[in-house]
């Protein structure tokens, strides 16, 4: 999972949102319980969701956090604070080794907010902005009638129309 940063745009009055609709409610907050360990400088976070399945993931600040897993993304966010030296993720448990002389202030908030994509004052892109440009469906000479495509067929990707045409030809050849 790659974390992306949205370009903030202020939400103006008359933006077309329903009254009372809030951008602040977009995304999911992670339930986090911060638990100290018996070892000084180590903090454990218990989450309400699994980040690594049944695999162990260990990240050190000097080697970064390569990869696009949720655990790696969280490790990069925690390393960016300068408070964390090592992050270990196993299932829904995140164990953090703090740098010498640092405390865990603010780390639980980073974990809690890791899946919250739209903060107050940021307008999410519209559905139309997210749609990829679609190439026009090329008419295929399917021999099934007129050369014009129906409105429904125009919505089908060209490669699927071609696959359907080829399957129809094979079926017709078997029928004789």
Buried (B, 14 or more C-beta within 10 A) or exposed (E): BEBEEEEEEEBEEEEEEEEEEEBEEBBEEBEBEBEEEEEEBBBBBEBEEBBBEEEEBBBBBEEEBEBEBBBBBBBBBBBEBEBBBBBBBBBBBBBBBBBEEBEBEEBBEBBBBBBBBBEEEBBBEEEEEEEEEEEEBEBBEBEEEEEEBEEEBEEEEBEEBEEBBEEEEEEEEEEE
